[in-house]
């Protein structure tokens, strides 16, 4: 038997979207293999909800034609037939309808980083950099106040390293700013 015959066939995004998972977990498709995602801890969930609320209100208050989404799939350009990653929060400024599997052309992607999923989260972040419309990727910590921000450079490339976010969070992709103290205020973590 050949080595290729021993390999399992890679699941496509189309098959993934029609697949019925064996449990009630949230799943993502990583390089053709479904991966279950552990439920968020309380701080992770609180940060995700707070960011979604603040950004959503900001978009409405400023009349921006953008929408904020939580736990929806995005398809990176790398192995696009076999990848549908699920960020915590994303913002898209393109129209969408209920038949779409994923919002098109996200401009901002946010991940909440828990110590237990560090490697998986950063693998997703680097996959998100292959999406041409993405301008910024924010990774917020769930175990301490702070995070890291990747911003696409003027030549459309990405920096090799993220910039630390320590006091103020500024997201130029949508013109949003908030202090980290207020963002983490309703969590056990304090500045």
N, CA, C and O atoms as a DFTB+ gen file, in Angstrom:
764 C
 N C O
     1  1       0.852      -1.176       0.000
     2  2       0.000       0.000       0.000
     3  2       0.896       1.237       0.000
     4  3       1.879       1.284       0.740
     5  1       0.578       2.221      -0.804
     6  2       1.403       3.425      -0.898
     7  2       1.153       4.344       0.297
     8  3       0.129       4.238       0.971
     9  1       2.112       5.257       0.552
    10  2       1.982       6.218       1.656
    11  2       0.761       7.095       1.457
    12  3       0.080       7.420       2.430
    13  1       0.462       7.491       0.219
    14  2      -0.697       8.355      -0.017
    15  2      -2.003       7.624       0.248
    16  3      -2.993       8.263       0.605
    17  1      -2.040       6.317       0.086
    18  2      -3.259       5.557       0.367
    19  2      -3.518       5.473       1.864
    20  3      -4.665       5.305       2.280
    21  1      -2.464       5.589       2.689
    22  2      -2.620       5.565       4.141
    23  2      -3.155       6.878       4.701
    24  3      -3.702       6.899       5.804
    25  1      -3.008       7.955       3.971
    26  2      -3.444       9.258       4.456
    27  2      -4.958       9.383       4.391
    28  3      -5.610       8.859       3.487
    29  1      -5.487      10.079       5.359
    30  2      -6.909      10.373       5.344
    31  2      -7.137      11.533       4.383
    32  3      -6.315      12.445       4.293
    33  1      -8.229      11.494       3.685
    34  2      -8.548      12.584       2.761
    35  2      -8.797      13.868       3.552
    36  3      -9.403      13.842       4.623
    37  1      -8.325      14.980       3.014
    38  2      -8.550      16.272       3.656
    39  2      -9.997      16.692       3.474
    40  3     -10.550      16.591       2.380
    41  1     -10.605      17.165       4.557
    42  2     -11.978      17.650       4.479
    43  2     -11.965      19.016       3.803
    44  3     -11.114      19.853       4.103
    45  1     -12.901      19.240       2.900
    46  2     -13.021      20.544       2.241
    47  2     -13.911      21.454       3.079
    48  3     -14.650      20.985       3.945
    49  1     -13.838      22.740       2.819
    50  2     -14.718      23.701       3.499
    51  2     -16.169      23.345       3.204
    52  3     -17.012      23.393       4.100
    53  1     -16.469      22.989       1.955
    54  2     -17.841      22.617       1.586
    55  2     -18.328      21.432       2.417
    56  3     -19.448      21.448       2.929
    57  1     -17.486      20.403       2.550
    58  2     -17.856      19.239       3.369
    59  2     -17.964      19.615       4.845
    60  3     -18.848      19.129       5.550
    61  1     -17.072      20.473       5.304
    62  2     -17.090      20.918       6.697
    63  2     -18.402      21.624       7.027
    64  3     -18.977      21.411       8.094
    65  1     -18.872      22.465       6.107
    66  2     -20.107      23.222       6.351
    67  2     -21.347      22.326       6.372
    68  3     -22.359      22.696       6.967
    69  1     -21.285      21.166       5.740
    70  2     -22.434      20.248       5.763
    71  2     -22.259      19.122       6.794
    72  3     -23.170      18.323       7.011
    73  1     -21.088      19.072       7.418
    74  2     -20.760      18.041       8.402
    75  2     -21.538      18.265       9.695
    76  3     -21.737      19.406      10.111
    77  1     -21.967      17.206      10.316
    78  2     -22.653      17.295      11.606
    79  2     -21.681      16.797      12.667
    80  3     -21.400      15.601      12.739
    81  1     -21.158      17.722      13.504
    82  2     -20.194      17.319      14.532
    83  2     -20.797      16.331      15.526
    84  3     -22.012      16.298      15.721
    85  1     -19.942      15.527      16.152
    86  2     -20.426      14.510      17.083
    87  2     -20.850      15.062      18.444
    88  3     -21.321      14.307      19.295
    89  1     -20.689      16.355      18.657
    90  2     -21.029      16.938      19.952
    91  2     -21.450      18.388      19.755
    92  3     -21.566      18.847      18.619
    93  1     -21.674      19.099      20.823
    94  2     -22.125      20.479      20.747
    95  2     -21.017      21.507      20.771
    96  3     -21.286      22.689      20.985
    97  1     -19.771      21.095      20.556
    98  2     -18.652      22.034      20.571
    99  2     -18.633      22.913      19.325
   100  3     -19.246      22.593      18.307
   101  1     -17.925      24.012      19.432
   102  2     -17.614      24.842      18.273
   103  2     -16.395      24.212      17.609
   104  3     -15.440      23.842      18.292
   105  1     -16.420      24.088      16.294
   106  2     -15.337      23.456      15.548
   107  2     -14.795      24.420      14.515
   108  3     -15.499      25.324      14.067
   109  1     -13.546      24.226      14.140
   110  2     -12.961      24.930      13.004
   111  2     -12.227      23.912      12.148
   112  3     -11.863      22.833      12.617
   113  1     -12.014      24.268      10.882
   114  2     -11.327      23.385       9.953
   115  2      -9.906      23.900       9.761
   116  3      -9.698      25.007       9.264
   117  1      -8.939      23.091      10.156
   118  2      -7.531      23.474      10.093
   119  2      -6.802      22.506       9.167
   120  3      -6.620      21.332       9.490
   121  1      -6.394      23.014       8.024
   122  2      -5.652      22.207       7.051
   123  2      -6.336      20.882       6.742
   124  3      -5.687      19.841       6.649
   125  1      -7.656      20.936       6.586
   126  2      -8.418      19.755       6.189
   127  2      -8.870      18.853       7.311
   128  3      -9.487      17.819       7.057
   129  1      -8.574      19.223       8.566
   130  2      -8.982      18.413       9.707
   131  2      -9.842      19.235      10.663
   132  3      -9.435      20.324      11.067
   133  1     -11.025      18.736      11.033
   134  2     -11.853      19.440      12.011
   135  2     -11.175      19.432      13.383
   136  3     -10.664      18.402      13.825
   137  1     -11.176      20.572      14.042
   138  2     -10.618      20.711      15.389
   139  2     -11.696      21.286      16.297
   140  3     -12.256      22.346      16.017
   141  1     -11.984      20.579      17.388
   142  2     -12.930      21.089      18.380
   143  2     -12.283      22.233      19.132
   144  3     -11.079      22.225      19.386
   145  1     -13.093      23.216      19.487
   146  2     -12.591      24.356      20.246
   147  2     -13.171      24.274      21.658
   148  3     -14.379      24.109      21.827
   149  1     -12.323      24.387      22.653
   150  2     -12.780      24.329      24.041
   151  2     -13.637      25.551      24.352
   152  3     -13.412      26.621      23.787
   153  1     -14.614      25.408      25.242
   154  2     -15.407      26.571      25.625
   155  2     -14.504      27.645      26.248
   156  3     -13.508      27.332      26.901
   157  1     -14.861      28.880      26.041
   158  2     -14.086      29.995      26.586
   159  2     -14.239      30.052      28.104
   160  3     -15.291      29.718      28.650
   161  1     -13.154      30.488      28.784
   162  2     -13.301      30.717      30.223
   163  2     -14.024      32.052      30.425
   164  3     -14.294      32.763      29.458
   165  1     -14.333      32.390      31.666
   166  2     -15.142      33.578      31.955
   167  2     -14.476      34.872      31.489
   168  3     -15.154      35.736      30.934
   169  1     -13.168      35.029      31.700
   170  2     -12.482      36.253      31.285
   171  2     -12.479      36.344      29.760
   172  3     -12.745      37.407      29.197
   173  1     -12.184      35.247      29.105
   174  2     -12.198      35.202      27.643
   175  2     -13.577      35.629      27.117
   176  3     -13.674      36.502      26.255
   177  1     -14.624      35.015      27.637
   178  2     -15.987      35.334      27.216
   179  2     -16.361      36.773      27.497
   180  3     -17.024      37.416      26.684
   181  1     -15.939      37.285      28.648
   182  2     -16.241      38.671      29.016
   183  2     -15.559      39.646      28.056
   184  3     -16.182      40.603      27.594
   185  1     -14.287      39.405      27.758
   186  2     -13.558      40.280      26.823
   187  2     -14.177      40.221      25.433
   188  3     -14.320      41.250      24.773
   189  1     -14.540      39.036      24.989
   190  2     -15.168      38.886      23.678
   191  2     -16.487      39.662      23.623
   192  3     -16.753      40.370      22.652
   193  1     -17.296      39.529      24.648
   194  2     -18.583      40.229      24.680
   195  2     -18.389      41.743      24.758
   196  3     -19.074      42.494      24.065
   197  1     -17.467      42.186      25.591
   198  2     -17.244      43.619      25.768
   199  2     -16.709      44.259      24.488
   200  3     -17.176      45.322      24.081
   201  1     -15.742      43.620      23.864
   202  2     -15.220      44.151      22.594
   203  2     -16.305      44.197      21.527
   204  3     -16.420      45.183      20.798
   205  1     -17.094      43.146      21.433
   206  2     -18.175      43.106      20.442
   207  2     -19.175      44.225      20.689
   208  3     -19.615      44.889      19.749
   209  1     -19.533      44.433      21.940
   210  2     -20.494      45.486      22.291
   211  2     -19.928      46.863      21.976
   212  3     -20.577      47.674      21.316
   213  1     -18.705      47.124      22.457
   214  2     -18.104      48.448      22.247
   215  2     -17.888      48.746      20.762
   216  3     -18.200      49.841      20.294
   217  1     -17.358      47.776      20.027
   218  2     -17.112      47.990      18.601
   219  2     -18.433      48.124      17.849
   220  3     -18.569      48.998      16.992
   221  1     -19.404      47.271      18.157
   222  2     -20.711      47.357      17.502
   223  2     -21.369      48.706      17.720
   224  3     -21.886      49.313      16.783
   225  1     -21.348      49.178      18.972
   226  2     -21.924      50.500      19.272
   227  2     -21.167      51.606      18.549
   228  3     -21.775      52.547      18.037
   229  1     -19.848      51.496      18.506
   230  2     -19.024      52.488      17.815
   231  2     -19.380      52.544      16.321
   232  3     -19.534      53.627      15.758
   233  1     -19.507      51.401      15.702
   234  2     -19.831      51.350      14.272
   235  2     -21.182      51.998      13.994
   236  3     -21.329      52.744      13.027
   237  1     -22.165      51.714      14.840
   238  2     -23.499      52.310      14.676
   239  2     -23.450      53.808      14.930
   240  3     -23.956      54.594      14.129
   241  1     -22.833      54.211      16.060
   242  2     -22.771      55.632      16.422
   243  2     -22.075      56.479      15.363
   244  3     -22.415      57.648      15.183
   245  1     -21.107      55.900      14.663
   246  2     -20.358      56.645      13.651
   247  2     -20.857      56.396      12.228
   248  3     -20.242      56.847      11.262
   249  1     -21.960      55.684      12.105
   250  2     -22.571      55.452      10.803
   251  2     -21.689      54.692       9.825
   252  3     -21.792      54.871       8.612
   253  1     -20.823      53.845      10.363
   254  2     -19.928      53.074       9.486
   255  2     -20.676      51.872       8.913
   256  3     -21.449      51.234       9.626
   257  1     -20.460      51.559       7.653
   258  2     -21.172      50.446       7.008
   259  2     -20.507      49.101       7.301
   260  3     -20.267      48.304       6.393
   261  1     -20.220      48.866       8.548
   262  2     -19.501      47.659       8.965
   263  2     -20.334      46.917       9.999
   264  3     -21.209      47.490      10.648
   265  1     -20.042      45.624      10.135
   266  2     -20.723      44.792      11.123
   267  2     -19.693      44.029      11.931
   268  3     -18.624      43.682      11.431
   269  1     -20.029      43.773      13.189
   270  2     -19.173      42.974      14.057
   271  2     -19.801      41.589      14.208
   272  3     -21.017      41.462      14.356
   273  1     -18.964      40.555      14.168
   274  2     -19.412      39.170      14.262
   275  2     -18.586      38.458      15.323
   276  3     -17.421      38.790      15.541
   277  1     -19.196      37.476      15.980
   278  2     -18.459      36.624      16.907
   279  2     -18.579      35.172      16.467
   280  3     -19.629      34.727      16.004
   281  1     -17.478      34.445      16.624
   282  2     -17.436      32.995      16.367
   283  2     -17.977      32.597      15.001
   284  3     -18.683      31.595      14.883
   285  1     -17.655      33.373      13.967
   286  2     -18.018      32.983      12.600
   287  2     -16.746      32.581      11.865
   288  3     -15.648      32.999      12.233
   289  1     -16.896      31.787      10.849
   290  2     -15.739      31.306      10.117
   291  2     -15.178      32.318       9.136
   292  3     -15.897      33.164       8.604
   293  1     -13.877      32.209       8.911
   294  2     -13.195      32.946       7.851
   295  2     -12.325      31.947       7.099
   296  3     -11.855      30.955       7.658
   297  1     -12.127      32.234       5.826
   298  2     -11.352      31.321       4.990
   299  2     -10.041      32.002       4.611
   300  3     -10.040      32.931       3.803
   301  1      -8.919      31.548       5.187
   302  2      -7.616      32.098       4.803
   303  2      -7.300      31.748       3.347
   304  3      -7.844      30.787       2.802
   305  1      -6.433      32.521       2.731
   306  2      -6.035      32.243       1.352
   307  2      -5.164      30.994       1.270
   308  3      -5.174      30.295       0.257
   309  1      -4.414      30.710       2.326
   310  2      -3.576      29.516       2.360
   311  2      -4.456      28.283       2.506
   312  3      -5.237      28.182       3.453
   313  1      -4.334      27.355       1.580
   314  2      -5.150      26.125       1.583
   315  2      -6.634      26.453       1.757
   316  3      -7.322      25.832       2.567
   317  1      -7.113      27.418       1.002
   318  2      -8.477      27.927       1.179
   319  2      -9.555      26.858       1.011
   320  3     -10.645      26.996       1.565
   321  1      -9.276      25.816       0.273
   322  2     -10.273      24.744       0.110
   323  2     -10.393      23.890       1.367
   324  3     -11.355      23.138       1.520
   325  1      -9.398      24.008       2.282
   326  2      -9.361      23.111       3.435
   327  2      -9.208      23.853       4.769
   328  3      -8.801      23.253       5.764
   329  1      -9.529      25.138       4.797
   330  2      -9.393      25.911       6.031
   331  2     -10.592      26.816       6.240
   332  3     -10.974      27.580       5.354
   333  1     -11.175      26.721       7.409
   334  2     -12.174      27.678       7.877
   335  2     -11.905      27.870       9.357
   336  3     -12.314      27.072      10.200
   337  1     -11.200      28.960       9.644
   338  2     -10.826      29.251      11.027
   339  2     -11.934      30.081      11.668
   340  3     -12.715      30.727      10.970
   341  1     -11.998      30.061      13.001
   342  2     -13.072      30.751      13.724
   343  2     -12.474      31.711      14.741
   344  3     -12.152      31.308      15.858
   345  1     -12.320      32.994      14.362
   346  2     -11.814      33.974      15.324
   347  2     -12.895      34.351      16.331
   348  3     -14.083      34.115      16.107
   349  1     -12.466      34.937      17.434
   350  2     -13.419      35.358      18.469
   351  2     -14.312      36.493      17.983
   352  3     -15.522      36.478      18.209
   353  1     -13.715      37.476      17.318
   354  2     -14.457      38.645      16.836
   355  2     -13.881      39.029      15.487
   356  3     -12.673      38.936      15.270
   357  1     -14.748      39.463      14.578
   358  2     -14.246      40.047      13.339
   359  2     -15.171      41.169      12.912
   360  3     -16.349      41.197      13.271
   361  1     -14.620      42.092      12.141
   362  2     -15.389      43.187      11.576
   363  2     -15.243      43.121      10.068
   364  3     -14.138      43.011       9.536
   365  1     -16.382      43.192       9.388
   366  2     -16.413      43.244       7.926
   367  2     -17.214      44.467       7.517
   368  3     -18.238      44.784       8.122
   369  1     -16.745      45.142       6.494
   370  2     -17.442      46.322       5.983
   371  2     -18.072      46.043       4.627
   372  3     -18.435      46.971       3.904
   373  1     -18.203      44.766       4.280
   374  2     -18.831      44.354       3.026
   375  2     -20.244      43.853       3.320
   376  3     -20.491      43.287       4.385
   377  1     -21.163      44.054       2.391
   378  2     -22.517      43.530       2.590
   379  2     -22.494      42.005       2.699
   380  3     -21.612      41.346       2.148
   381  1     -23.465      41.461       3.410
   382  2     -23.564      40.011       3.553
   383  2     -25.033      39.633       3.578
   384  3     -25.900      40.488       3.756
   385  1     -25.307      38.355       3.400
   386  2     -26.667      37.858       3.585
   387  2     -26.600      36.551       4.361
   388  3     -25.526      35.981       4.552
   389  1     -27.752      36.088       4.802
   390  2     -27.822      34.914       5.678
   391  2     -27.336      33.638       5.009
   392  3     -27.033      32.668       5.704
   393  1     -27.253      33.605       3.690
   394  2     -26.808      32.398       2.991
   395  2     -25.296      32.251       2.975
   396  3     -24.778      31.188       2.633
   397  1     -24.588      33.307       3.341
   398  2     -23.128      33.239       3.330
   399  2     -22.625      32.369       4.469
   400  3     -23.134      32.441       5.587
   401  1     -21.637      31.560       4.186
   402  2     -21.026      30.728       5.226
   403  2     -20.118      31.563       6.117
   404  3     -19.922      31.239       7.289
   405  1     -19.563      32.637       5.564
   406  2     -18.631      33.487       6.307
   407  2     -18.755      34.918       5.785
   408  3     -18.958      35.126       4.589
   409  1     -18.633      35.905       6.676
   410  2     -18.631      37.290       6.199
   411  2     -17.475      37.502       5.225
   412  3     -16.382      36.972       5.427
   413  1     -17.715      38.266       4.186
   414  2     -16.657      38.494       3.205
   415  2     -15.806      39.690       3.593
   416  3     -16.267      40.612       4.267
   417  1     -14.585      39.657       3.165
   418  2     -13.644      40.766       3.296
   419  2     -13.526      41.346       4.707
   420  3     -13.735      42.546       4.887
   421  1     -13.199      40.533       5.704
   422  2     -12.996      41.101       7.042
   423  2     -11.832      42.089       7.032
   424  3     -10.828      41.864       6.356
   425  1     -11.968      43.186       7.784
   426  2     -10.886      44.166       7.880
   427  2     -10.153      44.060       9.213
   428  3      -8.989      44.447       9.324
   429  1     -10.839      43.537      10.219
   430  2     -10.280      43.424      11.566
   431  2     -10.634      42.057      12.122
   432  3     -11.786      41.629      12.052
   433  1      -9.642      41.373      12.676
   434  2      -9.863      40.088      13.341
   435  2      -9.280      40.178      14.742
   436  3      -8.178      40.690      14.942
   437  1     -10.043      39.669      15.716
   438  2      -9.617      39.705      17.116
   439  2      -9.652      38.295      17.684
   440  3     -10.632      37.568      17.527
   441  1      -8.571      37.929      18.340
   442  2      -8.481      36.666      19.069
   443  2      -8.215      36.979      20.541
   444  3      -7.459      37.896      20.862
   445  1      -8.841      36.212      21.429
   446  2      -8.569      36.300      22.858
   447  2      -7.658      35.123      23.181
   448  3      -8.010      33.967      22.944
   449  1      -6.506      35.427      23.714
   450  2      -5.467      34.417      23.940
   451  2      -5.514      33.888      25.368
   452  3      -5.304      34.623      26.334
   453  1      -5.792      32.601      25.471
   454  2      -5.722      31.913      26.757
   455  2      -4.410      31.142      26.784
   456  3      -3.953      30.684      25.737
   457  1      -3.787      30.986      27.958
   458  2      -2.511      30.268      28.025
   459  2      -2.584      28.864      27.439
   460  3      -1.595      28.378      26.889
   461  1      -3.725      28.207      27.545
   462  2      -3.838      26.822      27.074
   463  2      -3.940      26.698      25.556
   464  3      -3.761      25.605      25.019
   465  1      -4.224      27.796      24.855
   466  2      -4.372      27.691      23.399
   467  2      -3.428      28.620      22.641
   468  3      -3.713      29.009      21.508
   469  1      -2.330      28.966      23.250
   470  2      -1.378      29.927      22.667
   471  2      -0.917      29.509      21.257
   472  3      -1.005      30.307      20.325
   473  1      -0.439      28.297      21.097
   474  2       0.093      27.856      19.799
   475  2      -0.997      27.844      18.730
   476  3      -0.770      28.295      17.607
   477  1      -2.173      27.334      19.071
   478  2      -3.281      27.287      18.110
   479  2      -3.731      28.698      17.721
   480  3      -4.001      28.964      16.550
   481  1      -3.809      29.597      18.699
   482  2      -4.232      30.965      18.406
   483  2      -3.252      31.648      17.465
   484  3      -3.671      32.279      16.495
   485  1      -1.955      31.534      17.732
   486  2      -0.966      32.187      16.868
   487  2      -0.905      31.534      15.495
   488  3      -0.616      32.215      14.511
   489  1      -1.169      30.232      15.398
   490  2      -1.247      29.595      14.076
   491  2      -2.414      30.190      13.288
   492  3      -2.294      30.439      12.089
   493  1      -3.540      30.418      13.964
   494  2      -4.682      31.063      13.307
   495  2      -4.328      32.484      12.880
   496  3      -4.656      32.899      11.768
   497  1      -3.663      33.227      13.757
   498  2      -3.295      34.613      13.436
   499  2      -2.478      34.662      12.153
   500  3      -2.763      35.474      11.272
   501  1      -1.476      33.815      12.034
   502  2      -0.647      33.850      10.833
   503  2      -1.440      33.398       9.608
   504  3      -1.161      33.847       8.496
   505  1      -2.420      32.520       9.793
   506  2      -3.306      32.158       8.671
   507  2      -4.158      33.361       8.260
   508  3      -4.400      33.567       7.071
   509  1      -4.617      34.162       9.241
   510  2      -5.434      35.343       8.923
   511  2      -4.665      36.365       8.088
   512  3      -5.266      37.118       7.321
   513  1      -3.339      36.395       8.233
   514  2      -2.560      37.372       7.458
   515  2      -2.617      37.092       5.964
   516  3      -2.236      37.948       5.166
   517  1      -3.086      35.911       5.566
   518  2      -3.195      35.592       4.139
   519  2      -4.492      36.098       3.521
   520  3      -4.676      35.998       2.308
   521  1      -5.392      36.637       4.335
   522  2      -6.662      37.169       3.828
   523  2      -6.401      38.599       3.352
   524  3      -6.084      39.461       4.172
   525  1      -6.526      38.874       2.056
   526  2      -6.135      40.177       1.506
   527  2      -6.826      41.388       2.127
   528  3      -6.219      42.456       2.208
   529  1      -8.068      41.255       2.565
   530  2      -8.811      42.406       3.100
   531  2      -8.435      42.761       4.535
   532  3      -8.693      43.882       4.975
   533  1      -7.833      41.833       5.272
   534  2      -7.528      42.070       6.690
   535  2      -6.452      43.140       6.828
   536  3      -5.379      43.045       6.233
   537  1      -6.764      44.164       7.629
   538  2      -5.836      45.261       7.873
   539  2      -5.162      45.167       9.242
   540  3      -4.018      45.585       9.418
   541  1      -5.901      44.606      10.212
   542  2      -5.358      44.501      11.573
   543  2      -5.804      43.195      12.209
   544  3      -6.888      42.680      11.936
   545  1      -4.931      42.675      13.068
   546  2      -5.245      41.497      13.875
   547  2      -4.827      41.810      15.303
   548  3      -3.661      42.090      15.581
   549  1      -5.799      41.758      16.197
   550  2      -5.559      42.013      17.614
   551  2      -5.605      40.697      18.369
   552  3      -6.519      39.894      18.178
   553  1      -4.617      40.479      19.227
   554  2      -4.599      39.317      20.110
   555  2      -4.582      39.866      21.538
   556  3      -3.591      40.454      21.973
   557  1      -5.689      39.669      22.264
   558  2      -5.802      40.147      23.644
   559  2      -5.565      38.996      24.598
   560  3      -5.991      37.871      24.336
   561  1      -4.893      39.268      25.696
   562  2      -4.619      38.248      26.706
   563  2      -5.825      38.056      27.616
   564  3      -6.517      39.017      27.951
   565  1      -6.074      36.815      28.012
   566  2      -7.144      36.508      28.959
   567  2      -6.600      36.225      30.349
   568  3      -7.375      36.011      31.282
   569  1      -5.261      36.220      30.505
   570  2      -4.682      35.931      31.816
   571  2      -3.965      37.128      32.421
   572  3      -3.585      37.093      33.591
   573  1      -3.777      38.183      31.644
   574  2      -3.199      39.430      32.144
   575  2      -3.635      40.555      31.217
   576  3      -4.017      40.303      30.074
   577  1      -3.582      41.774      31.689
   578  2      -4.036      42.913      30.895
   579  2      -3.001      43.251      29.832
   580  3      -1.841      43.520      30.145
   581  1      -3.424      43.234      28.589
   582  2      -2.533      43.582      27.495
   583  2      -2.765      42.684      26.303
   584  3      -3.630      41.808      26.310
   585  1      -1.971      42.925      25.286
   586  2      -2.117      42.127      24.090
   587  2      -1.077      42.507      23.053
   588  3      -0.061      43.130      23.360
   589  1      -1.353      42.122      21.835
   590  2      -0.446      42.376      20.723
   591  2      -1.279      42.727      19.499
   592  3      -2.371      42.194      19.302
   593  1      -0.753      43.628      18.681
   594  2      -1.465      44.082      17.497
   595  2      -0.569      43.967      16.277
   596  3       0.564      44.449      16.270
   597  1      -1.091      43.328      15.257
   598  2      -0.430      43.268      13.956
   599  2      -1.202      44.198      13.024
   600  3      -2.426      44.110      12.929
   601  1      -0.498      45.075      12.347
   602  2      -1.133      46.007      11.410
   603  2      -0.428      45.887      10.068
   604  3       0.798      45.953       9.984
   605  1      -1.229      45.709       9.012
   606  2      -0.672      45.590       7.660
   607  2       0.090      46.870       7.320
   608  3      -0.379      47.973       7.600
   609  1       1.269      46.714       6.716
   610  2       2.122      47.842       6.354
   611  2       1.631      48.489       5.058
   612  3       0.869      47.869       4.315
   613  1       2.055      49.727       4.774
   614  2       1.612      50.408       3.547
   615  2       1.868      49.611       2.267
   616  3       1.113      49.738       1.303
   617  1       2.917      48.797       2.246
   618  2       3.201      48.002       1.041
   619  2       2.392      46.697       1.004
   620  3       2.649      45.831       0.168
   621  1       1.411      46.558       1.915
   622  2       0.492      45.406       2.018
   623  2       1.108      44.167       2.657
   624  3       0.446      43.135       2.764
   625  1       2.368      44.255       3.083
   626  2       2.989      43.134       3.793
   627  2       2.645      43.242       5.280
   628  3       1.977      44.184       5.707
   629  1       3.106      42.275       6.050
   630  2       2.879      42.265       7.498
   631  2       4.227      42.374       8.207
   632  3       5.235      41.879       7.705
   633  1       4.246      43.022       9.373
   634  2       5.500      43.057      10.134
   635  2       5.836      41.658      10.647
   636  3       4.964      40.795      10.746
   637  1       7.102      41.450      10.971
   638  2       7.524      40.148      11.496
   639  2       7.019      39.900      12.908
   640  3       6.838      38.756      13.326
   641  1       6.792      40.997      13.642
   642  2       6.346      40.877      15.025
   643  2       5.195      41.829      15.297
   644  3       5.057      42.869      14.654
   645  1       4.376      41.450      16.261
   646  2       3.265      42.291      16.687
   647  2       3.782      43.376      17.631
   648  3       4.836      43.235      18.252
   649  1       3.017      44.457      17.722
   650  2       3.323      45.560      18.636
   651  2       2.543      45.330      19.930
   652  3       1.359      44.994      19.891
   653  1       3.199      45.511      21.066
   654  2       2.533      45.324      22.356
   655  2       1.449      46.380      22.558
   656  3       1.630      47.550      22.219
   657  1       0.323      45.945      23.114
   658  2      -0.764      46.844      23.497
   659  2      -0.788      46.821      25.017
   660  3      -1.062      45.788      25.628
   661  1      -0.494      47.984      25.631
   662  2      -0.329      47.994      27.089
   663  2      -1.297      48.907      27.829
   664  3      -1.725      48.561      28.930
   665  1      -1.655      50.047      27.278
   666  2      -2.563      50.975      27.965
   667  2      -3.763      51.356      27.116
   668  3      -4.909      51.246      27.553
   669  1      -3.491      51.799      25.912
   670  2      -4.542      52.221      24.984
   671  2      -4.576      51.289      23.787
   672  3      -3.540      50.868      23.273
   673  1      -5.774      50.981      23.360
   674  2      -5.956      50.165      22.170
   675  2      -6.508      51.057      21.074
   676  3      -7.588      51.629      21.220
   677  1      -5.775      51.178      19.981
   678  2      -6.231      51.949      18.834
   679  2      -6.291      51.056      17.610
   680  3      -5.284      50.473      17.207
   681  1      -7.472      50.951      17.018
   682  2      -7.665      50.119      15.834
   683  2      -7.936      51.040      14.647
   684  3      -9.063      51.494      14.453
   685  1      -6.910      51.312      13.861
   686  2      -7.027      52.260      12.756
   687  2      -7.915      51.744      11.632
   688  3      -8.443      52.539      10.854
   689  1      -8.090      50.434      11.530
   690  2      -8.929      49.866      10.467
   691  2     -10.367      50.362      10.548
   692  3     -11.055      50.452       9.531
   693  1     -10.825      50.685      11.766
   694  2     -12.184      51.191      11.936
   695  2     -12.220      52.512      12.704
   696  3     -13.299      53.057      12.937
   697  1     -11.056      53.036      13.101
   698  2     -11.004      54.308      13.830
   699  2     -11.458      54.210      15.277
   700  3     -11.961      55.188      15.829
   701  1     -11.293      53.060      15.897
   702  2     -11.785      52.797      17.256
   703  2     -10.653      52.900      18.270
   704  3      -9.531      52.466      18.010
   705  1     -10.961      53.485      19.435
   706  2      -9.983      53.554      20.534
   707  2     -10.674      53.273      21.855
   708  3     -11.826      53.652      22.066
   709  1      -9.948      52.601      22.744
   710  2     -10.452      52.332      24.089
   711  2      -9.249      52.096      24.997
   712  3      -8.215      51.594      24.555
   713  1      -9.393      52.460      26.260
   714  2      -8.320      52.156      27.212
   715  2      -8.450      50.699      27.646
   716  3      -9.553      50.169      27.776
   717  1      -7.310      50.069      27.864
   718  2      -7.350      48.675      28.324
   719  2      -7.964      48.582      29.710
   720  3      -8.616      47.589      30.033
   721  1      -7.763      49.611      30.536
   722  2      -8.345      49.605      31.880
   723  2      -9.864      49.481      31.803
   724  3     -10.461      48.723      32.567
   725  1     -10.495      50.216      30.890
   726  2     -11.956      50.125      30.780
   727  2     -12.389      48.816      30.128
   728  3     -13.445      48.279      30.461
   729  1     -11.594      48.305      29.218
   730  2     -11.930      47.050      28.553
   731  2     -11.907      45.871      29.533
   732  3     -12.758      44.984      29.467
   733  1     -10.930      45.872      30.435
   734  2     -10.781      44.778      31.407
   735  2     -11.495      45.074      32.728
   736  3     -11.429      44.269      33.657
   737  1     -12.173      46.215      32.820
   738  2     -12.747      46.669      34.087
   739  2     -13.651      45.647      34.758
   740  3     -13.604      45.507      35.980
   741  1     -14.457      44.942      34.012
   742  2     -15.411      43.994      34.603
   743  2     -14.873      42.565      34.635
   744  3     -15.639      41.602      34.659
   745  1     -13.544      42.441      34.636
   746  2     -12.896      41.144      34.797
   747  2     -12.144      41.170      36.131
   748  3     -11.979      42.242      36.713
   749  1     -11.690      40.030      36.623
   750  2     -10.876      40.020      37.842
   751  2      -9.494      40.660      37.649
   752  3      -8.796      40.928      38.627
   753  1      -9.099      40.905      36.396
   754  2      -7.790      41.484      36.112
   755  2      -7.895      43.007      36.218
   756  3      -8.797      43.605      35.633
   757  1      -6.995      43.626      36.946
   758  2      -7.021      45.083      37.142
   759  2      -5.655      45.664      36.857
   760  3      -4.634      45.004      37.050
   761  1      -5.641      46.911      36.393
   762  2      -4.373      47.618      36.130
   763  2      -3.872      48.218      37.414
   764  3      -2.820      48.858      37.428
